[in-house]
């Protein structure tokens, strides 16, 4: 039944193909020559198939794993350099009619505080985020056609883009809402969203249906085929993800790579991003209820092999993970992280008391955005607040063609420096500003083209004098 070009979820994510792939990986994991040949071939940055990637994930030879990690780091450096894009989630509403057993928003949870932001409350949340220094948001909301209709989401996007506070502005709004219709995806496209994000949770149909017993989300096919509808509607950039720990990690690892292959085959461009969250505690949810928890060492290998398999795709890690965990996976493949996040509705303006919890999950990394930026600078990264590609029309296949040829660095590197400079001038603590200015000065030497470097230096000076929003 497996057909990468099919429009049917159960054919492009074929259960038997995944089981056969896992069996193949298990059978060949000790074939050192084969594994080594795949690692070596990965250096050409053309990616690997889901079956080849599954074999690398299964390999537990320490020497070969070290080589895998080395290649993942090389690929990350080649395409993304030392830039890390910053974002924050914004929760609009936790009303939800689904019965997802791993999420505290589930309809049967009667003691979570339900809340939906008004447009004025959204305005206050956005100003709080702007005052931190954020330029890129990911909108989150539960699925509830009555409380959270598409019209509410569209109005909220319009509100967010309209708010200019001091030097603050949200320049890119990504949207993580429930699977919807082609017509609604067209409306989101017209509203100027960046990436449409939807996590599959698990690709195992049987497990998926058990985990989603009630509500619209219980329809496996409708949910899994959502990215096809979004791309049919003209949304160029889509973001996939699974919630590792719901099903065995090997199964969902193969599933998400098959999904990427399907989008590439059908639309000529794979996912713009892949997120790798793990199940974590939340109100009414205990991770002990899930027996497939993924340990840190396995998690690091998952990140590394995804980077090898889909070298051009951005990878996201959230504040679900601890500082220690995030540090370990940054150079293995992660290109975007959140900072200063609140996962409760209205949590940026006023942090909730514990007994009034409306959060979707517990945050492990509770540092402020400035502390995260400071930490990244110490690690040798450039915290980037860039949103230029989306605003310059470099999306979908246009973005991917620039990434694959390596030309994207000619834009991304100077844009990262200029947006970091904005952050340092407007929001940074004195210590962070000092470190950041030193990094900018050092990194200017790595801007490839003389003319680009000259323009960048000129723009950095203008930013210091009060101008904003330069981009290549």
Backbone torsions as a table, in degrees:
resi	resn	phi	psi	omega
1	UNK	NA	-17.0	-173.0
2	UNK	-65.0	126.3	179.0
3	UNK	-148.1	106.5	-175.6
4	UNK	-61.9	-25.3	-178.0
5	UNK	-92.5	-4.5	-177.2
6	UNK	-66.5	153.8	174.9
7	UNK	-94.3	0.1	-178.9
8	UNK	-95.9	128.4	-175.9
9	UNK	-55.0	-43.1	-175.3
10	UNK	-74.9	-4.2	176.1
11	UNK	-103.6	-38.5	175.8
12	UNK	-84.3	-18.4	166.8
13	UNK	-117.9	80.7	-174.3
14	UNK	-89.7	123.6	-176.7
15	UNK	-57.6	-44.7	-177.7
16	UNK	-65.9	-36.7	177.4
17	UNK	-63.0	-39.1	177.6
18	UNK	-66.0	-45.1	179.4
19	UNK	-62.8	-41.1	177.8
20	UNK	-64.4	-38.7	178.4
21	UNK	-63.4	-43.9	179.7
22	UNK	-65.0	-37.2	177.7
23	UNK	-67.2	-42.1	177.1
24	UNK	-59.5	-44.9	-178.6
25	UNK	-64.1	-43.3	179.8
26	UNK	-63.3	-41.3	-176.9
27	UNK	-68.7	-32.9	-172.4
28	UNK	-106.7	5.4	-172.4
29	UNK	-63.7	-23.9	179.9
30	UNK	-94.3	4.6	176.8
31	UNK	-82.0	85.8	-172.4
32	UNK	-59.3	-39.2	-177.8
33	UNK	-64.1	-41.9	179.9
34	UNK	-66.7	-46.7	179.8
35	UNK	-61.2	-43.7	-178.7
36	UNK	-63.5	-38.0	-179.9
37	UNK	-65.7	-36.5	178.1
38	UNK	-68.0	-41.6	178.6
39	UNK	-61.8	-42.1	-179.5
40	UNK	-66.8	-42.5	-179.9
41	UNK	-65.9	-30.1	179.6
42	UNK	-61.3	-22.3	-178.7
43	UNK	-65.4	-18.2	178.4
44	UNK	-77.4	-2.5	175.1
45	UNK	60.1	31.5	175.0
46	UNK	-99.6	-2.9	178.1
47	UNK	86.2	175.6	178.5
48	UNK	-130.9	157.6	176.1
49	UNK	-74.0	166.2	179.6
50	UNK	-61.2	-33.5	-179.4
51	UNK	-71.9	-41.7	178.0
52	UNK	-65.4	-41.9	179.4
53	UNK	-64.5	-38.3	178.7
54	UNK	-61.4	-35.9	177.8
55	UNK	-65.7	-42.8	177.4
56	UNK	-62.4	-40.7	-179.5
57	UNK	-64.4	-34.3	-177.5
58	UNK	-76.4	-25.5	-177.1
59	UNK	-62.9	131.6	179.3
60	UNK	-123.4	17.3	175.9
61	UNK	-72.6	118.9	-175.3
62	UNK	-56.1	-39.9	-179.1
63	UNK	-65.3	-43.7	-180.0
64	UNK	-70.6	-35.4	177.3
65	UNK	-64.1	-38.4	177.4
66	UNK	-62.5	-39.7	177.3
67	UNK	-66.0	-40.1	177.6
68	UNK	-58.7	-48.4	-179.2
69	UNK	-62.1	-37.8	-179.7
70	UNK	-64.4	-43.2	179.9
71	UNK	-68.2	-40.1	177.1
72	UNK	-58.1	-43.0	179.0
73	UNK	-64.2	-40.5	179.2
74	UNK	-62.6	-43.4	-179.6
75	UNK	-66.1	-44.8	178.1
76	UNK	-57.2	-45.6	-178.5
77	UNK	-65.0	-39.6	-177.2
78	UNK	-64.3	-42.9	-174.1
79	UNK	-94.7	-32.1	-174.4
80	UNK	-118.2	-5.7	179.7
81	UNK	56.1	-143.4	178.8
82	UNK	-105.5	25.8	178.9
83	UNK	-88.7	137.3	174.3
84	UNK	-127.4	118.1	-178.3
85	UNK	-80.7	136.3	-177.1
86	UNK	-102.9	142.6	174.8
87	UNK	-152.8	172.9	174.8
88	UNK	-142.3	145.7	173.4
89	UNK	-81.0	149.9	173.5
90	UNK	-129.3	111.2	-178.8
91	UNK	-86.6	117.7	-178.5
92	UNK	-87.3	-37.8	-174.3
93	UNK	-160.0	143.3	175.0
94	UNK	-112.5	15.6	171.1
95	UNK	-68.6	133.5	-178.0
96	UNK	-155.2	141.5	-179.4
97	UNK	-106.5	4.1	179.0
98	UNK	-83.6	165.7	-178.8
99	UNK	-114.7	29.1	-176.0
100	UNK	-55.7	121.6	-170.6
101	UNK	-75.4	-12.2	-177.3
102	UNK	-102.0	-0.8	-173.3
103	UNK	-119.5	130.6	-179.2
104	UNK	-68.0	-12.4	177.3
105	UNK	-75.5	-6.5	-173.4
106	UNK	-54.6	146.5	-169.1
107	UNK	-59.0	-27.6	-176.4
108	UNK	-83.5	-7.5	178.5
109	UNK	-76.8	103.9	-173.9
110	UNK	-93.5	-6.5	-178.1
111	UNK	-108.3	-2.5	171.9
112	UNK	-74.6	142.8	179.5
113	UNK	-79.1	116.6	179.8
114	UNK	-84.4	138.0	-176.9
115	UNK	-153.2	145.0	175.4
116	UNK	-134.1	127.8	-177.6
117	UNK	-74.1	137.7	168.4
118	UNK	-77.4	169.3	178.6
119	UNK	-63.5	-34.0	177.1
120	UNK	-68.5	-39.5	177.1
121	UNK	-66.4	-37.2	175.2
122	UNK	-61.1	-43.1	179.1
123	UNK	-57.8	-43.9	-179.8
124	UNK	-66.9	-39.6	176.9
125	UNK	-62.2	-43.9	-178.3
126	UNK	-65.9	-40.9	176.8
127	UNK	-61.4	-41.1	177.6
128	UNK	-61.7	-39.8	178.4
129	UNK	-69.7	-39.9	176.6
130	UNK	-63.2	-38.3	-180.0
131	UNK	-68.7	-19.7	171.5
132	UNK	-76.9	-32.7	-177.0
133	UNK	121.1	3.0	-177.4
134	UNK	-71.0	144.7	175.6
135	UNK	-122.9	-11.4	-174.5
136	UNK	-131.4	126.8	-179.4
137	UNK	-120.3	155.2	169.9
138	UNK	-119.0	111.2	-179.7
139	UNK	-75.5	135.0	-179.3
140	UNK	-129.5	140.7	175.0
141	UNK	-158.7	150.4	174.6
142	UNK	-71.7	167.6	179.9
143	UNK	-93.6	112.9	-179.8
144	UNK	-158.4	98.7	-175.4
145	UNK	-57.7	-27.1	-179.6
146	UNK	-79.3	-49.0	-176.4
147	UNK	-87.3	-30.2	-175.8
148	UNK	-125.9	55.2	-179.7
149	UNK	-67.2	165.9	-179.4
150	UNK	-59.0	-31.9	179.5
151	UNK	-62.5	-36.1	177.9
152	UNK	-66.3	-42.7	179.5
153	UNK	-64.0	-44.7	-179.6
154	UNK	-63.3	-43.0	178.0
155	UNK	-63.2	-38.5	-179.7
156	UNK	-65.9	-41.2	177.4
157	UNK	-61.0	-44.2	178.8
158	UNK	-61.0	-42.1	178.2
159	UNK	-61.1	-47.7	-176.6
160	UNK	-59.9	-47.9	-178.9
161	UNK	-66.4	-22.2	-175.7
162	UNK	-82.1	-13.9	-170.3
163	UNK	-87.3	118.9	174.4
164	UNK	-122.3	114.4	-175.4
165	UNK	-126.6	116.1	-173.9
166	UNK	54.1	-122.8	177.3
167	UNK	-96.7	10.9	-175.1
168	UNK	-86.0	146.3	174.2
169	UNK	-163.1	136.5	172.5
170	UNK	-89.1	118.5	-172.4
171	UNK	-101.7	-15.1	177.7
172	UNK	-145.1	124.7	175.9
173	UNK	-112.5	109.3	170.7
174	UNK	-88.0	153.5	-172.6
175	UNK	-128.5	124.9	176.7
176	UNK	-118.4	87.8	178.1
177	UNK	-127.0	169.9	-175.0
178	UNK	-60.1	155.7	175.3
179	UNK	-52.0	136.8	-177.4
180	UNK	-142.2	-165.6	-173.0
181	UNK	-88.7	163.1	175.1
182	UNK	-57.5	-41.9	179.7
183	UNK	-59.0	-43.8	179.7
184	UNK	-70.4	-33.8	175.9
185	UNK	-65.3	-35.7	176.1
186	UNK	-62.8	-39.1	178.3
187	UNK	-63.6	-40.1	177.3
188	UNK	-64.7	-40.6	177.3
189	UNK	-59.8	-46.8	-179.8
190	UNK	-64.8	-26.8	179.1
191	UNK	-76.5	-7.9	175.7
192	UNK	86.6	32.3	178.5
193	UNK	-70.6	159.1	174.4
194	UNK	-84.2	-89.8	-179.6
195	UNK	-105.3	139.8	169.8
196	UNK	-93.6	122.9	-174.6
197	UNK	-113.5	134.7	174.4
198	UNK	-150.7	121.8	178.7
199	UNK	-85.0	136.3	177.7
200	UNK	-74.8	-23.5	-174.5
201	UNK	73.6	-66.2	170.2
202	UNK	-148.3	146.9	178.6
203	UNK	-91.0	-6.5	178.3
204	UNK	-77.0	110.8	-172.9
205	UNK	-58.9	-43.6	-179.2
206	UNK	-63.7	-46.1	178.0
207	UNK	-65.3	-41.4	-179.4
208	UNK	-56.8	-46.5	-177.2
209	UNK	-68.6	-31.8	176.4
210	UNK	-71.4	-34.5	-178.9
211	UNK	-78.6	-19.5	-178.1
212	UNK	-126.1	70.4	-172.2
213	UNK	-70.9	-26.3	-176.8
214	UNK	-139.7	160.3	176.7
215	UNK	94.3	169.0	-178.5
216	UNK	-57.9	-31.1	-176.5
217	UNK	-69.3	-11.7	-179.1
218	UNK	-69.1	-14.0	179.6
219	UNK	-81.0	98.5	-175.2
220	UNK	-58.4	-48.0	-176.0
221	UNK	-64.0	-45.6	-178.4
222	UNK	-61.0	-40.2	-179.8
223	UNK	-69.5	-46.5	-174.7
224	UNK	-69.1	-29.0	-179.6
225	UNK	-89.0	6.0	-176.2
226	UNK	-61.7	-39.5	-178.2
227	UNK	-63.9	-34.8	176.2
228	UNK	-61.7	-45.2	-179.5
229	UNK	-64.9	-40.1	179.5
230	UNK	-61.7	-43.4	-178.6
231	UNK	-73.2	-33.5	173.7
232	UNK	-61.3	-31.9	-179.3
233	UNK	-80.2	-3.9	177.2
234	UNK	100.9	3.1	175.0
235	UNK	-75.9	112.2	-174.2
236	UNK	-73.8	-37.8	-172.7
237	UNK	-109.8	119.3	175.9
238	UNK	-123.6	150.1	-178.6
239	UNK	-121.5	123.1	-179.4
240	UNK	-100.1	168.0	176.0
241	UNK	-177.2	156.5	169.7
242	UNK	-125.2	160.8	176.6
243	UNK	-101.5	94.2	-175.2
244	UNK	-62.4	130.2	-178.8
245	UNK	118.3	-17.8	176.7
246	UNK	-74.9	-41.7	178.8
247	UNK	-124.3	173.7	177.1
248	UNK	-60.6	139.6	-173.6
249	UNK	-64.1	-31.9	-179.4
250	UNK	-63.5	-43.3	-178.6
251	UNK	-61.3	-50.3	-176.1
252	UNK	-73.2	-27.2	173.7
253	UNK	-60.9	-47.9	178.9
254	UNK	-65.8	-41.4	-178.7
255	UNK	-59.1	-44.3	-176.5
256	UNK	-70.3	-32.0	176.4
257	UNK	-71.5	-35.4	174.9
258	UNK	-64.3	-38.0	177.7
259	UNK	-63.8	-42.5	177.7
260	UNK	-61.5	-42.7	179.2
261	UNK	-63.6	-38.8	179.2
262	UNK	-63.0	-47.4	-179.8
263	UNK	-63.8	-39.0	177.8
264	UNK	-63.6	-44.3	-178.0
265	UNK	-67.7	-40.1	-173.2
266	UNK	-85.3	-36.0	-173.8
267	UNK	-116.9	-3.9	178.9
268	UNK	80.3	4.4	178.2
269	UNK	-151.9	131.0	179.8
270	UNK	-82.4	-168.9	-179.2
271	UNK	-63.6	140.4	176.9
272	UNK	-67.9	-36.6	177.7
273	UNK	-140.0	155.8	169.3
274	UNK	-127.1	126.5	177.9
275	UNK	-101.0	149.0	-175.2
276	UNK	-129.1	55.1	178.8
277	UNK	-71.0	154.9	172.2
278	UNK	-116.0	150.6	176.8
279	UNK	-56.2	133.2	176.5
280	UNK	-139.6	162.8	-176.5
281	UNK	-62.3	151.6	175.6
282	UNK	-159.3	173.5	178.7
283	UNK	-55.7	128.2	177.5
284	UNK	69.8	7.5	-179.1
285	UNK	-128.3	130.7	178.1
286	UNK	-122.3	125.9	-178.6
287	UNK	-62.9	-17.5	176.2
288	UNK	-64.8	-18.5	177.8
289	UNK	-72.3	-13.5	-177.4
290	UNK	-116.5	122.8	-172.5
291	UNK	-92.1	2.6	-175.3
292	UNK	-105.8	25.7	-178.3
293	UNK	-52.8	140.6	-175.7
294	UNK	-102.7	116.8	178.9
295	UNK	-69.7	161.7	-174.0
296	UNK	-58.4	-41.8	-176.8
297	UNK	-65.6	-38.0	176.7
298	UNK	-68.8	-39.8	179.4
299	UNK	-59.2	-42.3	178.4
300	UNK	-62.1	-39.7	179.4
301	UNK	-68.2	-38.0	176.7
302	UNK	-57.8	-48.0	-179.6
303	UNK	-60.6	-45.8	-177.4
304	UNK	-63.0	-43.7	-175.8
305	UNK	-75.3	-32.7	172.9
306	UNK	-61.8	-43.3	178.6
307	UNK	-59.7	-39.9	178.4
308	UNK	-68.0	-41.1	-174.8
309	UNK	-73.5	-38.9	179.8
310	UNK	-127.4	75.3	-170.8
311	UNK	-61.9	-24.3	-174.4
312	UNK	-90.1	-8.1	-173.1
313	UNK	-89.7	133.3	175.3
314	UNK	-65.6	149.3	178.2
315	UNK	-125.7	136.2	-172.0
316	UNK	-118.8	137.2	171.3
317	UNK	-131.0	137.4	-173.2
318	UNK	-103.9	-176.6	178.7
319	UNK	-78.1	5.9	167.1
320	UNK	-56.2	-35.6	-174.8
321	UNK	-91.2	151.7	-179.5
322	UNK	-72.7	164.3	175.8
323	UNK	-56.4	-44.1	-178.3
324	UNK	-61.2	-45.4	179.6
325	UNK	-65.3	-43.5	-177.7
326	UNK	-63.4	-39.0	179.9
327	UNK	-61.6	-39.8	-176.3
328	UNK	-68.1	-28.9	-175.9
329	UNK	-100.4	-4.8	-177.5
330	UNK	-59.0	-47.6	-176.4
331	UNK	-86.7	-3.0	177.1
332	UNK	-87.5	-12.8	179.0
333	UNK	162.7	-18.2	-176.1
334	UNK	-70.2	134.5	180.0
335	UNK	-122.2	-12.1	177.4
336	UNK	-135.7	137.7	174.4
337	UNK	-138.3	153.7	174.0
338	UNK	-90.2	159.2	179.2
339	UNK	-149.7	139.5	-179.7
340	UNK	65.9	28.1	-170.6
341	UNK	-73.9	148.1	168.0
342	UNK	-125.4	132.1	-178.2
343	UNK	-107.2	15.7	175.0
344	UNK	-104.6	157.6	179.6
345	UNK	-76.4	117.1	-178.2
346	UNK	84.2	14.3	-171.9
347	UNK	-75.0	-13.2	-180.0
348	UNK	-80.2	-33.9	179.5
349	UNK	-78.4	-42.5	-177.5
350	UNK	-144.6	112.9	-180.0
351	UNK	-67.9	136.2	-174.3
352	UNK	-75.6	150.7	166.0
353	UNK	-70.8	149.4	-174.8
354	UNK	-57.2	-37.9	-177.0
355	UNK	-73.4	-10.4	179.2
356	UNK	-107.3	28.5	-170.7
357	UNK	-58.4	122.9	172.4
358	UNK	-120.6	17.2	-176.0
359	UNK	-77.2	151.0	177.7
360	UNK	-78.9	-33.1	177.8
361	UNK	-157.5	162.1	179.0
362	UNK	-73.8	137.9	177.2
363	UNK	-91.5	127.3	178.9
364	UNK	-87.3	-40.9	-179.7
365	UNK	-96.3	99.2	-173.2
366	UNK	-97.6	12.8	-178.6
367	UNK	-68.8	155.5	175.1
368	UNK	-70.5	164.9	176.9
369	UNK	-59.0	-41.6	-179.2
370	UNK	-62.9	-39.2	177.7
371	UNK	-65.4	-37.8	178.0
372	UNK	-67.7	-42.9	177.9
373	UNK	-61.3	-45.1	178.8
374	UNK	-58.1	-45.3	179.1
375	UNK	-61.5	-44.8	179.0
376	UNK	-62.6	-40.6	177.4
377	UNK	-61.3	-41.7	177.7
378	UNK	-61.6	-33.1	-178.6
379	UNK	-82.3	-4.2	178.4
380	UNK	93.1	13.5	179.4
381	UNK	-97.7	161.4	173.2
382	UNK	-104.6	105.9	174.2
383	UNK	-65.1	122.2	-174.6
384	UNK	-114.0	133.7	175.7
385	UNK	-110.8	25.3	-173.7
386	UNK	-71.5	139.1	173.6
387	UNK	-132.8	20.3	-168.4
388	UNK	-66.5	-40.0	-174.0
389	UNK	-59.9	-45.9	179.0
390	UNK	-60.9	-41.2	-175.0
391	UNK	-80.1	-18.9	177.1
392	UNK	-99.2	7.0	178.2
393	UNK	79.3	13.2	177.5
394	UNK	-88.4	76.0	-179.2
395	UNK	-127.4	170.1	175.3
396	UNK	54.8	-131.8	-176.4
397	UNK	-68.6	-26.5	177.5
398	UNK	-66.8	-40.9	176.9
399	UNK	-66.4	-47.3	-175.6
400	UNK	-63.8	-36.3	179.4
401	UNK	-64.9	-36.4	177.0
402	UNK	-69.8	-37.5	178.6
403	UNK	-65.8	-47.2	-175.0
404	UNK	-64.0	-29.9	178.4
405	UNK	-89.2	-5.9	-179.6
406	UNK	82.2	0.6	-176.5
407	UNK	-74.2	-17.9	-176.2
408	UNK	-61.3	-28.5	-180.0
409	UNK	-61.7	-27.1	179.0
410	UNK	-64.2	-23.7	176.1
411	UNK	-98.9	-49.0	-170.0
412	UNK	-64.8	-40.3	-175.6
413	UNK	-65.3	-53.6	177.9
414	UNK	-65.0	-35.0	177.6
415	UNK	-63.2	-38.0	177.1
416	UNK	-61.7	-43.2	-178.7
417	UNK	-65.3	-40.8	-177.8
418	UNK	-70.4	-38.9	179.5
419	UNK	-74.3	-31.5	173.3
420	UNK	-63.9	-41.3	178.1
421	UNK	-59.3	-42.8	176.1
422	UNK	-57.2	-47.4	-179.6
423	UNK	-59.6	-45.2	-177.2
424	UNK	-63.0	-39.1	-178.5
425	UNK	-71.9	-35.2	-169.9
426	UNK	-100.6	-28.4	-167.5
427	UNK	-134.3	-19.1	-169.6
428	UNK	-73.9	151.5	169.9
429	UNK	-70.4	159.5	-179.8
430	UNK	-54.5	-41.2	-179.2
431	UNK	-64.7	-45.7	179.8
432	UNK	-64.9	-40.5	179.5
433	UNK	-60.5	-44.2	-179.7
434	UNK	-60.2	-47.3	-179.9
435	UNK	-63.9	-43.0	-177.3
436	UNK	-63.8	-41.8	179.0
437	UNK	-64.1	-35.7	176.5
438	UNK	-65.4	-40.8	178.8
439	UNK	-64.8	-43.7	179.5
440	UNK	-60.2	-45.7	-179.8
441	UNK	-60.4	-41.5	179.9
442	UNK	-68.6	-41.3	-174.3
443	UNK	-75.8	-19.5	177.9
444	UNK	-57.4	-32.2	179.0
445	UNK	-65.9	-19.9	-178.3
446	UNK	-95.0	1.4	173.3
447	UNK	-72.4	120.3	-165.9
448	UNK	-64.9	-43.2	-174.1
449	UNK	-98.3	137.5	-178.0
450	UNK	-60.6	-43.7	-178.0
451	UNK	-65.3	-40.8	178.4
452	UNK	-62.8	-43.6	179.9
453	UNK	-62.1	-41.0	-179.4
454	UNK	-62.6	-44.9	178.6
455	UNK	-65.5	-40.9	-179.8
456	UNK	-61.1	-45.2	178.9
457	UNK	-60.5	-42.8	179.3
458	UNK	-62.3	-43.3	-179.3
459	UNK	-68.9	-37.2	177.7
460	UNK	-60.8	-39.5	177.6
461	UNK	-65.7	-41.2	179.5
462	UNK	-65.1	-37.2	176.7
463	UNK	-62.2	-42.4	178.5
464	UNK	-60.7	-30.1	-177.9
465	UNK	-91.4	1.7	173.0
466	UNK	118.7	-11.4	178.5
467	UNK	-76.8	159.3	-178.4
468	UNK	-143.4	163.9	169.7
469	UNK	67.4	54.7	169.1
470	UNK	-92.6	148.6	176.6
471	UNK	-159.8	150.5	173.2
472	UNK	-96.5	NA	NA
